[in-house]
Amino acid sequence: MSAESDAAGRGPYAKGVARRRQIIESAIAEFAERGVDGTSLRTLGDAIGVSHATLRHYFASRDELLIEVYRAHEERDPADGPDARGAVDIMTASADINRAIPGLVRLYATLSADALQEDHAASRDFIRERFAAVREDLAGRIREGQASGRIAADIDPVDAAALVIAASDGLQVQWLLAPDEVDVRRSLSLLERLLPDSPV
């Protein structure tokens, strides 16, 4: 087995994995505090103290770096804790986490906006796949609520899931622009009337 494919975690391969992870962690810390300015891979490298050549070695494009940073953030700070049960509850838990890291909320908004541009195929695929996965998860929670009698049986779970995502994402953009005027948690709680987490 060569050093480059050493699954045991030795040699150049392991060092490369560790260096890539270090870059991602540095980017999470930077973006959490300052957000992402939406320019180039070179500018992002300057912001996190990594040369453009080093970034290009580990990430093929700006989009790839941003996507990996957001994925790592979600793995590190999952909203689906033991107290998150229903569709609205899990999105509210996510909003609570995001209050402390507005820069990463801006990063997500940047990826979402990029996904609508023709020259950002990686962002488009990531956001489309993320929406599909979140819709599936929330729809499953809604079906569980319907089976237990908490949620009306005539509500389409996929449509309701899409509505919860739209409300959450839209509210977070409004919060970024007017944090003293928009309370994401309080606004999302209005959806509890449609999709309650406890028996009605």
C-alpha positions in Angstrom: 0.0 0.0 0.0 1.4 3.4 -1.0 1.7 6.3 1.5 -0.8 8.3 -0.6 -3.5 5.6 0.0 -2.5 4.7 3.5 -5.9 4.2 5.3 -4.1 3.7 8.6 -3.4 7.4 8.8 0.4 7.5 8.2 2.6 9.4 5.9 1.9 12.2 3.3 -1.8 11.1 2.9 -2.6 11.6 6.5 -0.7 14.9 6.6 -2.7 16.1 3.6 -6.0 15.1 5.3 -5.0 16.9 8.4 -4.0 20.0 6.5 -7.2 20.1 4.6 -9.1 19.8 7.9 -7.1 22.5 9.4 -7.9 24.9 6.5 -11.6 24.1 6.9 -11.5 24.7 10.6 -9.7 28.0 10.1 -12.3 29.0 7.5 -15.2 28.1 9.9 -13.7 30.4 12.6 -13.1 33.2 10.1 -16.5 33.0 8.4 -18.4 32.6 11.7 -16.9 35.9 12.8 -16.8 37.9 9.5 -18.8 36.0 7.0 -17.6 35.5 3.4 -17.2 38.4 1.1 -18.2 36.5 -2.1 -15.1 37.2 -4.1 -12.3 34.8 -5.0 -10.5 31.8 -3.7 -7.4 34.0 -3.4 -9.2 36.5 -1.2 -10.5 33.8 1.0 -7.0 32.4 1.3 -5.8 35.8 2.5 -8.6 36.0 5.0 -7.7 32.7 6.6 -3.9 33.0 6.2 -3.4 30.3 3.6 -1.7 30.9 0.2 -3.7 30.7 -3.0 -1.5 27.9 -4.2 -2.2 25.8 -1.0 -5.9 26.4 -1.3 -5.8 25.4 -5.0 -4.1 22.2 -4.0 -6.9 21.1 -1.6 -9.9 22.8 -3.2 -10.6 23.0 -6.9 -12.7 26.2 -6.6 -14.1 28.8 -4.2 -17.5 27.0 -4.3 -15.9 23.7 -3.2 -14.2 25.4 -0.2 -17.4 27.1 0.9 -19.4 23.9 0.6 -16.9 21.9 2.6 -16.8 24.6 5.3 -20.6 24.6 5.6 -20.7 20.8 5.6 -18.1 20.7 8.4 -20.0 23.3 10.4 -23.3 21.3 10.2 -21.5 18.1 11.3 -19.9 20.0 14.2 -23.0 21.8 15.3 -26.0 19.6 14.4 -29.5 21.1 15.2 -31.0 17.6 15.6 -30.4 17.2 19.3 -32.3 15.0 21.6 -34.9 17.6 22.3 -35.6 18.4 18.6 -38.7 16.3 17.7 -41.0 17.9 15.2 -40.4 19.7 11.9 -40.7 23.2 13.3 -38.8 22.3 16.4 -35.7 21.2 14.5 -35.7 24.4 12.4 -36.1 26.4 15.6 -33.1 24.6 17.2 -31.1 25.4 14.1 -32.0 29.1 14.3 -31.0 29.1 18.0 -27.5 27.8 17.0 -27.2 30.3 14.1 -27.8 33.3 16.3 -24.3 33.0 17.6 -22.7 32.6 14.2 -24.2 35.1 11.8 -21.2 34.8 9.5 -22.1 31.2 8.7 -25.7 32.1 8.1 -24.3 34.6 5.6 -22.2 31.8 4.1 -25.3 29.7 3.6 -27.2 32.6 2.1 -24.2 33.1 -0.3 -24.3 29.4 -1.3 -28.1 29.7 -1.9 -27.7 32.8 -4.1 -24.8 31.2 -6.0 -26.9 28.2 -6.7 -29.1 30.3 -8.9 -26.2 31.3 -11.2 -25.2 29.2 -14.2 -21.5 29.2 -13.4 -21.9 27.8 -9.9 -22.8 24.2 -10.6 -21.2 22.8 -7.4 -23.2 25.2 -5.2 -26.4 24.4 -7.2 -26.0 20.7 -6.7 -25.1 21.1 -3.0 -28.1 23.4 -2.3 -30.5 21.2 -4.3 -29.4 18.0 -2.6 -29.5 19.7 0.8 -33.1 20.9 0.2 -34.1 17.5 -0.9 -32.6 15.9 2.2 -34.1 18.4 4.6 -37.5 18.1 3.0 -37.3 14.3 3.3 -36.3 14.6 7.0 -39.0 17.1 7.9 -41.7 15.3 5.9 -40.9 12.1 7.9 -41.3 14.1 11.2 -44.6 15.4 9.9 -45.8 11.9 9.0 -44.9 10.8 12.5 -47.0 13.7 13.9 -49.9 12.7 11.7 -49.6 9.1 12.8 -49.8 10.2 16.5 -52.7 12.5 15.9 -50.7 15.7 16.6 -50.9 17.0 13.0 -54.0 17.0 10.8 -54.1 14.1 8.3 -55.0 16.2 5.3 -51.8 18.2 5.3 -49.3 17.1 2.6 -46.1 16.3 4.4 -43.8 17.3 1.6 -45.6 20.6 0.9 -45.5 21.4 4.7 -41.8 20.5 4.8 -41.1 22.9 1.9 -43.1 25.6 3.7 -41.1 25.2 6.9 -37.8 25.4 5.0 -38.9 28.5 3.1 -40.0 30.2 6.4 -36.7 29.3 8.1 -34.4 30.4 5.3 -36.4 33.6 4.6 -36.6 34.6 8.2 -32.8 34.1 8.6 -32.1 36.4 5.7 -34.4 39.0 7.2 -32.7 38.6 10.6 -29.3 39.1 9.0 -30.5 42.4 7.6 -32.5 43.5 10.6 -31.4 41.5 13.7 -33.1 43.9 16.1 -36.4 43.7 14.3 -36.8 40.0 13.3 -37.0 37.2 15.9 -36.6 33.9 13.9 -37.6 31.7 16.8 -40.8 33.6 17.6 -41.8 33.8 14.0 -41.2 30.1 13.4 -43.3 29.3 16.5 -46.3 30.5 14.6 -46.0 27.4 12.4 -46.6 25.3 15.5 -50.3 26.0 15.1 -50.1 24.1 11.8 -47.5 21.5 12.8 -47.6 21.1 16.6 -45.0 19.1 18.4 -47.5 18.1 21.1 -51.1 16.9 21.0 -53.6 19.5 20.0 
